Amino acid sequence: MHKYGDCSFCGGEVKGEKVELDYRYKGKLYVFQNVPAGVCQQCGEKYLTAEVAKKIENRIQTKQKWDKTIAVPVDVFIEGVVV
């Protein structure tokens, strides 16, 4: 198991877990399930090892058939909306 250290954002404890990860690559959104990652127990920030990140990018570049495809709702805000 990888030792992640403390969270660089809030200082919380980071523990290894399996997570669902939304990953944007070259303008497209990919969703990976069961990804080994470090997760801050305080703020929820996720950390990947270099090895996991490289495997994800390799899968995106080489995978011909994906396990699932999902529809994602998209909304475009109109001008004049005050925040």
Sine and cosine of phi, psi and omega as CSV:
sin_phi,cos_phi,sin_psi,cos_psi,sin_omega,cos_omega
0.00,0.00,0.67,-0.74,-0.03,-1.00
-0.98,0.22,0.61,-0.79,0.09,-1.00
-1.00,-0.08,0.92,-0.40,-0.09,-1.00
-1.00,0.03,-0.38,0.92,-0.10,-0.99
0.99,0.16,-0.20,-0.98,-0.01,-1.00
-1.00,0.06,0.36,-0.93,0.00,-1.00
-0.90,0.44,0.74,-0.67,0.00,-1.00
-0.97,0.22,-0.19,0.98,0.01,-1.00
-1.00,-0.07,-0.73,0.68,-0.10,-0.99
-0.85,-0.53,-0.15,0.99,0.00,-1.00
1.00,0.09,0.05,1.00,-0.01,-1.00
-0.94,0.34,0.20,-0.98,0.01,-1.00
-0.97,0.25,0.73,-0.69,0.03,-1.00
-0.95,-0.30,0.83,-0.56,-0.01,-1.00
-0.89,-0.47,0.52,-0.85,0.06,-1.00
-0.95,0.30,0.74,-0.67,0.02,-1.00
-0.56,-0.83,0.17,-0.99,0.16,-0.99
-0.98,-0.21,0.81,-0.59,-0.12,-0.99
-0.76,-0.65,0.25,-0.97,0.21,-0.98
-1.00,-0.06,0.72,-0.69,-0.12,-0.99
-0.80,-0.60,0.83,-0.56,0.15,-0.99
-1.00,0.03,0.82,-0.58,-0.12,-0.99
-0.76,-0.65,0.87,-0.50,0.02,-1.00
-0.99,-0.14,0.76,-0.64,-0.04,-1.00
-0.60,-0.80,0.87,-0.50,0.01,-1.00
0.77,0.64,0.73,0.68,0.09,-1.00
0.99,0.16,0.06,1.00,0.02,-1.00
-0.89,-0.45,0.46,-0.89,0.01,-1.00
-0.97,-0.25,0.78,-0.62,0.06,-1.00
-0.86,-0.51,0.60,-0.80,0.04,-1.00
-0.89,-0.45,0.82,-0.57,0.04,-1.00
-0.91,-0.41,0.72,-0.69,0.03,-1.00
-0.95,-0.32,0.44,-0.90,0.07,-1.00
0.90,0.44,0.63,0.78,-0.03,-1.00
-1.00,0.03,0.78,-0.62,0.09,-1.00
-0.95,0.31,0.83,-0.56,-0.05,-1.00
-0.49,-0.87,0.33,-0.94,0.16,-0.99
-1.00,-0.03,0.72,-0.70,-0.01,-1.00
-0.82,-0.58,0.81,-0.59,0.04,-1.00
-0.93,0.37,0.79,-0.61,-0.03,-1.00
-0.96,0.26,-0.19,0.98,-0.02,-1.00
-0.99,-0.17,-0.77,0.64,-0.09,-1.00
-0.93,-0.37,-0.20,0.98,0.05,-1.00
1.00,0.03,0.02,1.00,0.03,-1.00
-0.85,0.53,0.64,-0.76,-0.02,-1.00
-0.96,-0.29,0.60,-0.80,0.02,-1.00
-0.80,-0.60,0.71,-0.71,0.07,-1.00
-0.93,-0.37,0.55,-0.83,0.16,-0.99
-0.97,0.24,0.33,-0.94,0.04,-1.00
-0.86,0.51,-0.62,0.79,0.00,-1.00
-0.88,0.47,-0.71,0.71,0.00,-1.00
-0.91,0.41,-0.69,0.72,0.01,-1.00
-0.87,0.49,-0.66,0.75,0.03,-1.00
-0.91,0.42,-0.64,0.77,0.02,-1.00
-0.90,0.43,-0.64,0.77,0.02,-1.00
-0.89,0.45,-0.76,0.65,0.01,-1.00
-0.89,0.46,-0.62,0.79,0.04,-1.00
-0.90,0.44,-0.66,0.75,0.03,-1.00
-0.89,0.45,-0.66,0.75,0.02,-1.00
-0.88,0.47,-0.67,0.74,-0.07,-1.00
-0.97,0.24,-0.44,0.90,-0.14,-0.99
-0.90,-0.44,-0.30,0.95,-0.10,-1.00
-0.96,0.29,0.81,-0.59,-0.02,-1.00
-1.00,0.04,-0.65,0.76,-0.05,-1.00
-0.81,-0.58,0.82,-0.58,-0.02,-1.00
-1.00,-0.02,0.45,-0.89,-0.04,-1.00
-0.91,0.42,-0.62,0.79,-0.03,-1.00
-0.56,-0.83,0.37,-0.93,0.18,-0.98
-0.74,-0.67,0.69,-0.72,0.01,-1.00
-0.82,-0.57,0.45,-0.89,0.10,-0.99
-1.00,0.04,0.66,-0.75,-0.01,-1.00
-0.87,-0.50,0.86,-0.51,0.04,-1.00
-0.91,0.41,0.64,-0.77,0.01,-1.00
-0.77,-0.64,0.70,-0.71,0.04,-1.00
-0.80,-0.60,0.66,-0.75,0.03,-1.00
-0.94,-0.35,0.84,-0.54,0.02,-1.00
-0.95,0.31,0.60,-0.80,0.02,-1.00
-1.00,-0.01,0.41,-0.91,0.03,-1.00
-0.89,0.46,0.42,-0.91,0.05,-1.00
1.00,-0.02,-0.06,1.00,0.05,-1.00
-0.97,0.26,0.83,-0.56,-0.02,-1.00
-0.99,-0.11,0.74,-0.67,-0.01,-1.00
-0.99,-0.12,0.00,0.00,0.00,0.00
